[in-house]
Amino acid sequence: MAQLLYGVVCTAVLAVLTSAKPTGSEEMAVELRMPEVQPKLHDTYLCVPMQAGKKASYITGFLPHANSSTAHHMLIYGCAVPFKTDQIWNCGEMASKNSDVEQGPVCTEGAKILYAWAMDATSLHLPKDVAFKVGGNSEINWVVLQVHYKDVHLFLPPYNQKDHSGVTMLVTETPKPKRAGVYLLATDGEVAPNAVTYMEAACSYEQPMTIHPFAYRTHAHDHGEVVSGYRVRNGQWTELGRKSPKLPEMFYNVTHAGITILPGDILAARCTMVNHENRTVAIGSTVKDEMCNFYLMYWVDGEDIMDENYCVSPGPPSWYWSDVHAIHAENVPADASVVPGTTEVIKATGAKVVVENDLDQVKDEFIQLLENFRDRVEAGGNPEPEPRDEEPENFNYYHYP
């Protein structure tokens, strides 16, 4: 089991990899942690790599080790090629540019999100027979831990503490018949001052396999009140998940167990943002900015997972669900902007409606916006999105490869 996943052993700044430990089952516990780092600036993003073995391994669970008072979030990526293979680096790109370590994306090739944590979320165990395949003949050659440090005062004088936040992965060499993947819906755009803004994304699913969503996760910053995700089939909306992003940001069970996504379905998400400030808040990578993310974790039968991992919209004030005829926005569920456990609909105020004639202009503007979006949604490694071919009429959307 020693070659399941092995850390890069080179200098003292590399990941602390504890030898695989038995868990009482066929699984082994493999740790990927920060190597006692001392970030100096708020909103520093640090990444550390671990190489996958030549023999395929299967990750069946994640146990986080972090504190939300220091870490805004942690992400585990699978990379074909990471930015660095032998040391930590600053992987925020847009944030903390004065960091004393080299700066770059998470992955230079083949970025895939495997796991996400925030707000003291608990551990995640995948369903029976489901696993993330890494190493071997998979497209994931490296596993990378990213930690976003929102508050670094404990690492500065007089405290001078060191951090070893990270994740324990439950790993087995026994092949699993169902392969896991994560799909992220997100937006660009901005939240208007003293207003309620809907940030919405939608993409058509056109790949040949059936996907089986089993968990979802929401993410927003201070202005997010509720994030909801849907499958739209023939104009009918079915909820995938809906949650307040102010709760622990773990992966929760989807609303309808056994739901499937078929070719021709549309995946859609909305973040309902409430801004009581006198400033416009843009999507960005710091805690003063906003984010609108809906993660969908799924499994497929066999080896092939989705080629496209990200769905990104321009966001407000340029783009809304109502711009997409195929989505039938008139059928949006009435509780899409209702925080679970309450009954009040949080209604948008002052939303700009983009008419059909504006869509070409929106498309041109969005191509420019997406040049930096990789950093904003924590994806890394993909410099520019490309419009999909054969889009439904007026379906102004983009995929990240």
Order of alpha helices (4+ residues) and beta strands (2+ residues): beta-beta-beta-beta-beta-beta-beta-beta-beta-beta-beta-beta-beta-beta-beta-beta-beta-beta-beta-beta-beta-beta-beta-beta-beta-alpha-alpha-beta-beta
